[in-house]
Amino acid sequence: MEKFVMVTYLFDFYQELLTNRQRDLLKEYYFEDFSLGELSDEHQISRQSVFDTIKKAEQKLLDYEEKLHLFSKHQQEQQTLLRIRGLCDTIKTVDEEQLNGIQEIITLVEGLINTI
């Protein structure tokens, strides 16, 4: 997975484990498209300090994922839920009661997919 995409996903999962400065700089760099120079001016620190802080924060996110696996578990759950929904969609010959149960399962799975 591309580094930019991976860091943004991991940020969603682990941002609370970063320092305020790391969180702010990553957010502004990745989500608000600030340059290192702009961040340096905004936070009144050297450009090198901005760069170092961002690199350390990125590494922390990767380390957290390596230890906790929250993002990879999330991806597996998403795939499982999509598979369940797909299997429910393929069931053709059922009575009315079974069909209602399958529709309820689909609704519940879609609710989980949208909240995860």
Buried (B, 14 or more C-beta within 10 A) or exposed (E): EEEEEBBBBBBEBBBEBBEEBBBBBBBBBBEEEBEBEBBBEEBEBEBEBBBEBBEBBBEBBBEBBEEEEBBEEBBEEEEEBEEBBEEBEEEEEEEEEEEEEBEEBBEEBEEBBEEE
